[in-house]
Amino acid sequence: MLDFSAYVSLFAAALGAATILPMQSEPVLVGLLLTGKFSVAALLAVASVGNTLGSIVNWFLGRGIERFRDRRWFPVGEKALERSSRWYRKYGKWTLLLSWMPLFGDALTVVAGVLREPLLPFTILVFIAKTGRYVVLTLVTLQFFG
């Protein structure tokens, strides 16, 4: 039962970290990796899927931005949204490969929704970016601390 709750906790942290919640998933992943009790592949899959789903939430928020933009809980500030919009208009969907970056990446996922990026290419590019970040973090963790 504890194994299942660890995976659920990682999933929740990864999903929340990509949305409006003030969360970080990296410490949870590193902590679970360092225990040596869990499948590395399963941890990577759970974190990647959770974080990608969180970005999809942002995409949907972007689709309805005019209704929510002025709300205090909205995940992206006005400046970050404007900067991300400029990048997205200039470089297109390929900017989603930067969606792993703190703050700026979340804004990109919202902007992709605002600018009506189709959901399938959005999801594929974000999944690649999020998984890449977790793979690098995992390799560094296992190399230096594992």
TORZA-950511 format. One record per residue: x, y, z of N, C-alpha, C, O in turn. Coordinates in pm, 1 decimal, padded with zeros to 6 digits, always signed. Atoms other than C-alpha are relative to their C-alpha. Layout:
REM residues N
        nx        ny        nz       cax       cay       caz        cx        cy        cz        ox        oy        oz
         X         Y         Z         X         Y         Z         X         Y         Z         X         Y         Z
...
//
This chain:
REM residues 146
        nx        ny        nz       cax       cay       caz        cx        cy        cz        ox        oy        oz
  +00082.0  -00120.5  +00000.0  +00000.0  +00000.0  +00000.0  +00086.1  +00126.6  +00000.0  +00051.3  +00225.7  -00064.1
  -00087.3  -00116.5  -00005.2  +00285.4  +00239.3  +00077.0  +00060.4  +00030.3  -00136.6  +00078.8  +00146.6  -00172.5
  -00053.4  -00021.9  +00134.4  +00430.0  +00186.1  -00270.5  -00099.2  +00076.2  -00085.0  -00062.4  +00171.3  -00154.1
  +00103.7  -00065.8  +00079.0  +00101.9  +00287.1  -00429.9  -00014.0  +00145.9  +00041.6  -00025.8  +00233.3  -00044.2
  +00015.6  -00138.3  -00046.8  +00073.5  +00598.7  -00212.9  +00119.2  +00086.1  -00039.8  +00104.5  +00206.3  -00061.8
  -00117.1  -00076.4  +00044.5  +00427.3  +00700.6  -00306.5  -00016.8  +00043.2  -00145.4  +00012.4  +00157.3  -00180.9
  +00023.3  -00034.0  +00140.4  +00339.9  +00685.7  -00675.9  -00111.3  +00103.8  -00014.5  -00101.5  +00194.8  -00096.8
  +00110.1  -00097.2  +00004.2  +00013.4  +00872.9  -00614.7  +00050.2  +00136.9  +00044.8  +00013.1  +00238.7  -00013.5
  -00055.2  -00127.5  -00047.7  +00202.0  +01140.3  -00420.0  +00086.9  +00065.6  -00106.3  +00079.7  +00186.8  -00126.5
  -00083.1  -00053.9  +00108.0  +00453.6  +01180.6  -00702.1  -00087.2  +00052.4  -00112.9  -00062.3  +00161.0  -00165.4
  +00091.3  -00043.7  +00105.7  +00173.4  +01200.6  -00958.5  -00065.9  +00132.4  +00037.0  -00070.6  +00224.8  -00044.2
  +00067.3  -00122.7  -00045.3  -00010.8  +01464.6  -00752.9  +00095.9  +00118.4  +00001.7  +00059.4  +00228.7  -00038.9
  -00098.4  -00108.7  -00002.4  +00306.0  +01669.1  -00701.8  +00036.3  +00044.2  -00140.8  +00049.5  +00163.8  -00166.7
  -00035.2  -00033.4  +00138.0  +00393.8  +01651.9  -01071.7  -00113.2  +00072.9  -00069.5  -00090.0  +00170.7  -00140.5
  +00115.3  -00066.9  +00060.3  +00043.2  +01745.1  -01181.8  -00013.9  +00140.9  +00056.9  -00027.7  +00237.8  -00017.8
  +00016.0  -00130.8  -00064.4  +00017.1  +02027.1  -00929.9  +00109.9  +00098.4  -00036.6  +00084.3  +00217.8  -00051.6
  -00113.4  -00088.0  +00032.0  +00362.5  +02163.6  -01013.1  -00015.3  +00065.9  -00136.2  +00040.5  +00173.2  -00159.6
  +00018.4  -00056.1  +00134.0  +00254.2  +02223.0  -01373.0  -00123.3  +00089.1  -00008.8  -00151.1  +00145.6  -00114.6
  +00123.2  -00080.0  +00002.0  -00065.8  +02405.2  -01275.0  +00013.7  +00121.2  +00090.8  +00124.1  +00170.3  +00114.3
  +00003.2  -00121.1  -00081.2  -00167.2  +02694.6  -01052.7  +00043.8  -00023.0  +00143.9  +00060.0  +00072.9  +00219.5
  -00036.1  +00029.0  -00137.9  -00068.1  +02518.7  -00732.4  +00149.0  +00025.4  +00022.6  +00231.1  -00006.6  -00063.4
  -00142.1  -00026.7  -00029.2  +00258.0  +02627.8  -00566.1  +00068.9  -00126.9  +00048.5  +00090.6  -00145.5  +00168.2
  -00059.0  +00128.8  -00034.6  +00419.7  +02285.9  -00577.0  +00124.8  -00024.7  -00083.3  +00145.4  +00036.1  -00188.4
  -00116.6  +00046.1  +00074.8  +00743.8  +02123.9  -00684.8  +00000.3  -00152.0  +00002.1  -00023.8  -00214.1  +00105.6
  -00002.6  +00145.7  +00008.2  +00773.7  +01768.5  -00804.3  +00141.0  -00056.9  +00009.9  +00157.8  -00173.7  +00044.9
  -00137.4  +00049.2  +00002.7  +01152.1  +01741.8  -00826.8  +00045.3  -00056.9  +00135.2  +00104.7  -00164.7  +00137.3
  -00042.3  +00058.7  -00127.9  +01214.4  +01693.6  -00451.5  -00068.4  -00133.3  +00029.8  -00008.1  -00222.3  +00089.8
  +00071.7  +00125.8  -00022.2  +00950.1  +01420.9  -00440.7  +00064.7  -00110.9  -00082.9  +00089.6  -00220.3  -00032.2
  -00063.8  +00099.5  +00086.5  +01105.5  +01238.6  -00736.3  +00137.7  -00038.5  +00054.0  +00169.6  -00157.0  +00063.7
  -00135.3  +00027.4  -00050.7  +01458.3  +01269.9  -00597.2  -00007.6  -00082.6  +00128.8  +00067.4  -00178.6  +00146.0
  +00015.3  +00075.1  -00124.8  +01346.2  +01149.4  -00255.3  -00035.9  -00145.4  -00024.3  +00019.7  -00235.0  +00039.1
  +00039.4  +00137.5  +00030.8  +01178.0  +00843.0  -00402.0  +00112.6  -00076.0  -00069.4  +00131.9  -00194.9  -00043.7
  -00114.2  +00064.5  +00065.0  +01478.9  +00769.7  -00623.6  +00104.5  -00042.0  +00103.3  +00160.0  -00151.6  +00095.4
  -00105.1  +00026.6  -00098.6  +01714.3  +00787.3  -00326.7  -00034.1  -00114.2  +00095.4  +00055.7  -00172.8  +00155.8
  +00035.6  +00113.5  -00085.7  +01516.5  +00527.4  -00131.4  +00044.6  -00131.4  -00062.4  +00071.7  -00228.0  +00008.8
  -00037.5  +00122.6  +00069.1  +01606.3  +00269.3  -00396.2  -00108.6  -00106.3  +00000.1  -00083.6  -00218.8  -00043.1
  +00109.7  +00096.6  -00012.4  +01269.6  +00098.6  -00337.0  -00091.7  -00006.3  -00121.7  -00173.3  -00097.8  -00133.3
  +00098.3  -00014.1  +00107.1  +01092.5  +00202.6  -00656.1  +00065.0  -00017.0  -00137.0  +00183.5  +00010.3  -00156.2
  -00045.7  +00012.7  +00138.0  +01123.2  +00127.9  -01023.2  +00029.2  +00138.4  -00056.9  -00056.1  +00227.1  -00054.0
  -00037.1  -00128.6  +00058.7  +01310.3  +00412.3  -01190.4  -00090.6  +00031.2  -00119.1  -00136.4  +00144.4  -00134.3
  +00086.8  -00020.7  +00117.0  +01107.3  +00365.3  -01509.8  -00140.9  +00039.4  +00042.4  -00201.7  +00127.5  -00018.4
  +00135.2  -00033.3  -00046.8  +00779.0  +00373.6  -01317.0  -00004.7  +00141.5  +00056.6  -00099.7  +00215.8  +00032.1
  -00003.8  -00136.6  -00054.7  +00880.8  +00688.2  -01130.1  +00004.5  +00103.1  -00112.8  -00066.5  +00203.5  -00107.9
  -00008.3  -00091.6  +00113.9  +00976.2  +00858.6  -01457.5  -00134.3  +00009.2  -00072.4  -00178.3  +00118.2  -00109.0
  +00129.3  +00000.4  +00069.8  +00648.9  +00754.4  -01619.7  -00106.0  +00075.0  +00078.8  -00179.9  +00155.3  +00021.9
  +00100.9  -00065.7  -00083.7  +00433.5  +00870.4  -01328.1  +00022.9  +00151.0  +00003.7  -00071.6  +00228.4  -00011.6
  -00030.6  -00143.2  -00005.4  +00611.1  +01206.6  -01299.0  -00027.8  +00066.9  -00134.7  -00085.3  +00175.7  -00139.3
  +00018.7  -00058.4  +00133.3  +00604.8  +01267.6  -01675.7  -00146.9  +00013.1  -00036.2  -00189.9  +00116.7  -00086.8
  +00143.5  -00004.3  +00031.7  +00238.2  +01181.2  -01718.1  -00070.2  +00103.2  +00087.1  -00151.8  +00180.6  +00037.1
  +00062.0  -00097.9  -00089.1  +00136.3  +01384.7  -01412.7  +00031.0  +00142.5  -00041.1  -00058.0  +00227.4  -00044.7
  -00040.2  -00135.2  +00037.0  +00333.7  +01689.1  -01521.9  -00059.3  +00041.0  -00134.4  -00096.7  +00156.7  -00153.4
  +00061.4  -00028.9  +00130.1  +00204.6  +01665.0  -01878.7  -00149.1  +00029.2  +00016.8  -00201.2  +00122.0  -00045.1
  +00142.3  -00026.0  -00024.5  -00155.2  +01642.4  -01754.9  -00021.4  +00137.2  +00065.0  -00119.1  +00206.1  +00035.3
  +00008.6  -00134.0  -00058.8  -00094.0  +01952.2  -01543.0  +00012.3  +00108.4  -00105.5  -00056.4  +00210.4  -00098.7
  -00013.9  -00096.3  +00109.8  +00019.4  +02135.3  -01855.7  -00124.1  +00002.5  -00087.9  -00160.0  +00107.1  -00142.0
  +00124.9  +00002.6  +00075.5  -00294.9  +02021.5  -02033.4  -00107.5  +00081.6  +00071.3  -00189.8  +00145.9  +00006.2
  +00090.5  -00087.4  -00076.2  -00492.5  +02188.3  -01753.2  +00027.8  +00145.5  -00036.9  -00065.1  +00223.2  -00059.0
  -00035.8  -00137.3  +00039.0  -00300.1  +02508.2  -01835.8  -00047.7  +00031.4  -00141.6  -00095.1  +00141.9  -00168.2
  +00047.0  -00018.7  +00138.2  -00382.5  +02462.2  -02205.6  -00149.1  +00033.3  -00000.1  -00193.0  +00124.5  -00070.2
  +00144.2  -00027.1  -00008.6  -00753.2  +02448.0  -02117.8  -00026.6  +00136.0  +00063.8  -00118.8  +00206.5  +00022.7
  +00014.0  -00134.7  -00057.6  -00714.5  +02756.3  -01896.9  +00027.4  +00105.9  -00106.0  -00041.8  +00207.5  -00112.6
  -00031.7  -00093.4  +00108.2  -00555.1  +02931.4  -02193.2  -00115.1  +00014.1  -00098.5  -00140.0  +00122.6  -00150.9
  +00114.5  -00004.9  +00091.8  -00854.3  +02841.2  -02408.1  -00109.5  +00092.4  +00052.9  -00181.8  +00154.5  -00025.0
  +00102.9  -00085.1  -00059.4  -01078.7  +03027.7  -02163.8  +00057.0  +00118.9  +00073.6  -00000.5  +00165.5  +00171.9
  -00075.7  -00103.2  -00072.5  -00834.1  +03298.6  -02064.7  -00078.3  +00128.6  +00025.8  -00063.4  +00189.6  +00131.7
  +00070.6  -00127.1  -00016.8  -01063.3  +03594.8  -02114.3  -00092.3  -00003.2  +00121.3  -00116.4  +00100.0  +00183.9
  +00086.4  +00011.3  -00117.6  -01292.7  +03464.3  -01842.9  +00079.7  +00000.0  +00129.7  +00028.0  +00043.1  +00232.7
  -00075.7  +00022.7  -00123.2  -01013.0  +03394.6  -01592.1  +00123.0  +00088.5  +00018.3  +00182.4  +00089.5  +00126.1
  -00126.8  -00073.6  +00000.5  -00724.9  +03629.4  -01675.8  +00020.8  +00090.2  +00120.7  +00133.1  +00100.7  +00170.1
  -00014.1  -00095.2  -00109.6  -00794.2  +03879.8  -01396.9  -00017.1  -00062.2  +00138.8  -00014.6  +00008.9  +00239.2
  +00018.0  +00067.3  -00129.2  -00846.3  +03620.6  -01123.0  +00134.7  -00014.3  +00070.1  +00237.4  -00037.9  +00006.5
  -00123.1  +00005.8  -00078.2  -00591.1  +03614.9  -00844.6  +00069.8  -00135.4  -00011.3  +00192.6  -00142.1  -00006.7
  -00056.1  +00134.7  +00004.5  -00540.6  +03239.7  -00874.8  +00054.4  -00037.7  -00137.7  +00114.9  -00143.9  -00152.7
  -00043.6  +00035.4  +00135.7  -00463.2  +03251.2  -01248.1  +00150.0  -00026.2  +00000.6  +00225.4  +00051.8  +00058.8
  -00137.2  +00047.4  -00019.1  -00130.7  +03068.5  -01292.6  +00110.6  +00083.7  -00062.3  +00227.8  +00061.5  -00031.9
  -00103.8  -00072.9  +00072.4  +00050.6  +03320.1  -01513.3  -00024.2  +00149.9  +00013.8  -00135.0  +00198.3  -00009.5
  +00009.9  -00144.0  -00009.6  +00121.8  +03687.3  -01451.4  -00005.4  +00064.8  -00137.5  +00029.7  +00002.9  -00238.0
  +00017.4  -00072.3  +00126.5  +00055.4  +03948.1  -01718.9  +00130.8  +00010.9  -00078.6  +00132.0  -00010.3  -00199.8
  -00128.8  -00014.5  +00069.2  +00425.7  +04006.4  -01798.2  +00046.6  -00132.7  -00058.4  +00090.4  -00138.7  -00173.3
  -00042.0  +00132.2  +00049.2  +00504.7  +03635.6  -01826.6  -00086.3  -00043.2  -00117.8  -00036.8  -00104.5  -00212.4
  +00091.3  +00036.1  +00108.3  +00199.1  +03588.0  -02047.2  +00036.2  +00076.1  -00128.0  +00036.0  +00018.3  -00236.6
  -00038.4  -00079.7  +00116.9  +00304.4  +03871.4  -02279.6  +00132.6  -00049.0  -00059.8  +00144.8  -00063.7  -00181.5
  -00131.0  +00048.3  +00046.3  +00666.4  +03749.1  -02299.6  -00015.2  -00136.0  -00068.7  +00041.9  -00159.3  -00175.3
  +00021.4  +00132.5  +00058.9  +00553.4  +03392.7  -02366.1  -00074.9  +00009.3  -00131.9  -00046.1  -00065.6  -00225.2
  +00075.4  -00018.3  +00125.2  +00308.0  +03511.0  -02631.5  +00092.4  +00044.5  -00113.0  +00080.3  -00003.3  -00225.8
  -00096.4  -00044.7  +00101.6  +00589.3  +03692.0  -02815.8  +00085.1  -00117.5  -00048.0  +00102.7  -00136.8  -00168.3
  -00081.6  +00116.3  +00034.9  +00808.5  +03380.2  -02805.0  -00081.0  -00097.5  -00084.1  -00033.4  -00148.8  -00185.3
  +00081.8  +00099.8  +00068.5  +00523.7  +03158.4  -02914.5  -00034.0  +00044.9  -00141.2  -00031.1  -00035.0  -00234.7
  +00030.7  -00051.2  +00134.7  +00427.1  +03381.0  -03205.6  +00123.2  -00004.2  -00090.5  +00112.5  -00028.6  -00210.6
  -00123.1  -00002.2  +00078.1  +00790.4  +03403.1  -03314.7  +00046.2  -00140.7  -00038.5  +00082.9  -00164.2  -00153.6
  -00057.6  +00132.1  +00022.8  +00892.8  +03036.1  -03280.2  -00103.4  -00112.1  -00013.6  -00068.1  -00224.5  -00049.1
  +00105.6  +00098.5  +00017.8  +00559.5  +02854.6  -03284.4  +00000.0  -00111.1  +00103.7  +00051.3  -00095.9  +00214.6
  +00020.1  +00110.9  -00093.8  +00480.5  +02521.1  -03126.3  +00129.8  -00057.2  +00055.5  +00128.1  -00123.0  +00159.5
  -00127.7  +00054.3  -00046.3  +00849.6  +02433.0  -03091.2  +00044.2  +00061.6  +00132.7  +00128.6  +00005.1  +00202.1
  -00031.6  -00058.0  -00130.9  +00869.1  +02667.2  -02792.6  -00049.3  -00090.5  +00112.7  -00002.1  -00079.7  +00225.9
  +00050.4  +00091.3  -00102.8  +00676.2  +02397.5  -02606.8  +00108.8  -00094.9  +00050.7  +00093.9  -00155.4  +00156.9
  -00112.9  +00079.7  -00048.6  +01005.2  +02210.2  -02581.8  +00069.3  +00067.8  +00118.3  +00153.8  +00007.4  +00184.2
  -00049.6  -00072.0  -00117.6  +01087.8  +02476.0  -02319.5  -00101.5  -00001.4  +00114.3  -00083.6  +00068.6  +00214.0
  +00106.4  +00001.7  -00101.2  +00776.2  +02395.6  -02117.8  +00046.9  -00056.1  +00133.7  -00024.6  -00043.5  +00233.2
  -00054.2  +00052.8  -00124.8  +00992.9  +02226.3  -01854.0  +00055.4  +00110.4  +00089.9  +00076.9  +00087.9  +00209.0
  -00062.4  -00108.9  -00076.0  +01134.0  +02563.5  -01743.3  -00095.3  +00055.8  +00105.8  -00214.7  +00070.3  +00079.9
  +00085.0  -00058.9  -00103.9  +01005.3  +02709.5  -01415.2  -00060.7  +00132.8  -00046.6  +00004.8  +00210.6  -00116.0
  +00078.4  -00121.8  +00027.9  +00743.7  +02988.7  -01452.0  -00021.6  +00024.2  -00149.5  -00135.5  +00024.6  -00196.0
  +00009.5  -00028.2  +00142.7  +00818.2  +03060.8  -01817.8  -00067.7  -00115.1  -00074.2  -00148.3  -00093.0  -00164.6
  +00058.2  +00116.6  +00065.1  +00725.8  +02706.2  -01918.1  -00149.3  -00011.2  +00022.4  -00223.8  -00046.7  -00068.9
  +00143.8  +00002.2  -00028.1  +00388.8  +02723.1  -01746.7  -00072.6  +00104.0  -00084.6  -00181.9  +00078.8  -00135.5
  +00060.8  -00104.5  +00082.4  +00316.6  +03047.8  -01928.1  -00010.5  -00045.1  -00145.3  -00109.7  -00016.1  -00212.2
  +00005.9  +00049.8  +00137.9  +00400.8  +02882.7  -02260.1  -00117.5  -00094.7  -00020.5  -00182.7  -00091.8  -00124.9
  +00110.1  +00094.8  +00015.8  +00146.6  +02609.6  -02197.3  -00135.3  +00070.1  +00001.6  -00229.3  +00026.0  -00064.6
  +00123.6  -00079.3  +00001.0  -00122.1  +02866.8  -02122.1  -00014.3  +00070.8  -00134.9  -00121.9  +00070.9  -00194.8
  +00001.2  -00071.0  +00128.5  -00028.9  +03068.2  -02432.1  -00036.3  -00094.2  -00113.9  -00107.6  -00054.8  -00206.2
  +00035.2  +00097.1  +00103.8  -00052.8  +02754.1  -02644.7  -00151.0  -00019.6  -00006.7  -00207.1  -00035.7  -00115.1
  +00145.9  +00007.8  -00001.8  -00414.5  +02728.1  -02535.4  -00064.4  +00126.0  -00054.2  -00160.8  +00119.6  -00130.4
  +00052.7  -00128.3  +00048.6  -00477.9  +03097.2  -02598.7  +00008.2  +00006.8  -00151.9  -00085.6  +00050.7  -00218.5
  -00022.9  -00009.4  +00144.1  -00333.6  +03069.5  -02948.3  -00053.2  -00122.3  -00076.1  -00026.6  -00140.0  -00195.0
  +00072.5  +00112.2  +00061.4  -00534.2  +02752.5  -03014.7  +00090.1  -00105.5  -00063.9  +00057.0  -00161.0  -00168.6
  -00083.9  +00110.2  +00046.5  -00246.0  +02509.4  -03061.6  -00081.8  -00128.3  +00013.2  -00141.5  -00151.8  +00118.3
  +00074.0  +00125.9  -00011.2  -00406.2  +02171.8  -03140.8  +00053.5  -00085.3  +00115.6  +00173.9  -00088.7  +00140.8
  -00035.2  +00072.6  -00121.9  -00406.9  +01946.7  -02834.9  +00099.5  -00114.1  -00023.4  +00187.8  -00134.8  +00059.9
  -00090.3  +00113.7  +00021.1  -00228.3  +01645.4  -02988.0  +00145.7  +00042.1  -00016.2  +00230.9  -00011.3  +00054.7
  -00141.7  -00041.8  +00008.1  +00092.3  +01823.0  -03102.6  +00047.2  +00064.8  +00130.1  +00162.1  +00046.7  +00170.3
  -00031.5  -00060.8  -00129.4  +00083.3  +02023.4  -02777.7  +00042.4  -00108.3  +00098.9  +00147.1  -00098.5  +00163.0
  -00025.2  +00105.6  -00097.2  +00068.4  +01707.3  -02570.5  +00129.8  -00074.0  -00029.9  +00206.5  -00103.9  +00061.6
  -00122.2  +00072.1  +00037.6  +00345.1  +01532.0  -02762.8  +00123.9  +00082.2  +00035.1  +00217.1  +00030.4  +00096.6
  -00117.3  -00084.4  -00026.4  +00588.0  +01825.8  -02739.8  +00021.5  +00023.6  +00149.0  +00134.9  +00021.4  +00196.8
  -00012.0  -00021.4  -00144.4  +00513.8  +01893.1  -02373.9  +00047.6  -00128.0  +00068.7  +00130.7  -00122.4  +00159.3
  -00042.8  +00126.7  -00058.8  +00552.5  +01524.2  -02288.7  +00149.7  -00022.9  -00022.6  +00220.2  -00067.5  +00067.8
  -00143.2  +00013.5  +00029.5  +00892.8  +01518.0  -02459.9  +00081.5  +00090.9  +00093.2  +00181.6  +00047.8  +00150.6
  -00073.2  -00095.9  -00083.0  +01004.5  +01829.3  -02269.3  -00001.3  -00041.3  +00147.2  +00102.8  -00041.1  +00212.9
  +00012.8  +00035.0  -00141.9  +00874.2  +01718.3  -01929.4  +00077.1  -00128.9  +00030.9  +00145.0  -00138.4  +00133.1
  -00071.0  +00125.7  -00020.5  +01011.4  +01366.3  -01966.2  +00150.6  +00022.0  -00006.4  +00225.2  -00035.2  +00073.0
  -00142.5  -00030.4  +00010.6  +01349.2  +01501.0  -02076.8  +00055.1  +00059.7  +00127.6  +00163.8  +00022.5  +00171.8
  -00044.8  -00061.1  -00125.6  +01375.9  +01713.2  -01764.6  +00010.8  -00104.8  +00109.9  +00109.4  -00107.8  +00183.6
  -00003.0  +00102.8  -00104.7  +01288.7  +01419.8  -01538.6  +00110.2  -00103.1  -00024.6  +00169.9  -00153.2  +00070.7
  -00108.3  +00093.8  +00031.3  +01534.3  +01191.1  -01719.5  +00134.4  +00059.5  +00043.1  +00215.1  -00008.8  +00106.2
  -00125.9  -00065.4  -00040.0  +01818.3  +01441.4  -01669.8  +00011.1  +00005.0  +00151.9  +00116.3  -00026.9  +00207.3
  -00000.6  -00005.9  -00146.3  +01723.6  +01491.6  -01304.3  +00027.8  -00138.2  +00059.5  +00103.3  -00150.5  +00156.0
  -00021.1  +00136.4  -00048.0  +01712.0  +01114.3  -01253.9  +00143.9  -00044.2  -00020.2  +00205.1  -00100.2  +00070.7
  -00139.0  +00038.3  +00027.4  +02049.2  +01056.7  -01420.0  +00098.1  +00070.0  +00093.8  +00191.2  +00007.6  +00144.7
  -00087.5  -00076.2  -00089.7  +02213.8  +01330.9  -01214.2  -00012.9  -00053.5  +00143.2  +00087.0  -00072.7  +00212.5
  +00022.6  +00050.5  -00135.2  +02055.6  +01203.6  -00893.4  +00067.4  -00134.9  +00021.1  +00137.2  -00155.0  +00120.5
  -00057.2  +00134.6  -00014.9  +02159.7  +00842.7  -00950.2  +00151.8  +00000.4  -00014.7  +00221.2  -00078.4  +00049.4
  -00145.6  -00008.3  +00019.8  +02507.7  +00940.0  -01068.9  +00072.1  +00052.4  +00123.0  +00176.0  -00001.0  +00161.9
  -00070.4  -00066.8  -00108.7  +02596.0  +01162.3  -00776.4  -00045.8  -00041.4  +00140.0  +00029.7  -00027.5  +00236.2
  +00052.0  +00031.1  -00132.8  +02376.4  +01039.5  -00491.5  -00048.3  -00143.1  +00015.5  -00074.2  -00187.8  +00127.2
  +00060.0  +00133.5  -00005.4  +02255.3  +00689.7  -00582.5  +00094.4  -00110.4  +00024.7  +00053.5  -00226.4  +00031.0
//
